[in-house]
Amino acid sequence: MAFDSQERAKAYWDKNVKLMISLLIVWFVVSFGCGILFVEQLNQIQIGGYKLGFWFAQQGSIYTFLGIIFYYAWKMRQLDREFNVDE
């Protein structure tokens, strides 16, 4: 029974790490990629009179980060229920 518990704990942790890594990749692409690397291409598009590259550097990465926080909380709640560790 203890081995099963360790297996479940490892599976839970593996899914948690996979989720964190994928969200960190999204965060990196949006903040560094859209705000710095792809800024020239994104500046060809305008939203509300502002260039999209500028918008991502100033606002978009912040909004994306907030979205990632809420998405992580939602997915972790599902993961906690799946592994019966929710409160």
N, C-alpha and C positions, 0 to 999 in steps of 0.2 A: 504494500500500500504506500509506503514512503517513497518507493521508486516512482510510482505513478504520480505522486505529488511533485516530485522533482521534475519529472517529464512535463507536467502541466505548467510548472513555474518557468521552465526553460522555453516552452512554446509561447507562453504569455510574454516573456521578455523578448523573444525573437520577433514577435509581431510588433511589439512596442518599438523596438529599435528600427525595424523596417519602416514603420510609419514615420518615426522621427527623421530618419535619413532621407526619405522621399520628400518630406516637408521642408527640410533644410535645403535640398536641391532646388525646390521651387522658389524658396526665399532667395537663394543665391542667384538664380537665373533672373528673377525679377529685379532684385536690388542692384546687383553688379552688372548683369547682362543688359537689362533694359535701361538702367540708369547711366551706364558707362560704356560698355562695349558696343551696343547696338544703337547708341543715341543718334548717330547721323541718319541711319535708316528710319528710325522712329520719328525724327524731326520732320520728315516729309509729310507726316500726318498731323493735322491740327484738331484740337478739341477745345471748343469755346474760345478760340483765338490763341491758344497756347500750343506750342509744339509738344507732341506726345513724348518725346525723349525728355524734355524738361519736366513735363508733368510726372512721368515715372520717377525721375530723380527727386522731385519735391514731395509729391503726394502719393503716387501709385504704389511705391514700395511700402509706405506706411499702411495704406488700406489693405494691401496684400498681406502684410504681416498680421494685421488684426484679423483678417479672414482666416489665416492659418491658425491663429490661436483658438478661434471658435471651432474650426474644423477639427483640430486636435482634441479639444475637450469633448466634442460630440463623438468622435471615433473612439476615444478612450473609454467613454461611458459604454459604448457598444462592446468594446473588448472586455471591459470589466464584467459586464453581464454574461458574456460568452464563457468566461472562465470562472464565473461565480465568485468574484471578489468585490462586487459592488456593495455599497453600504445600504 
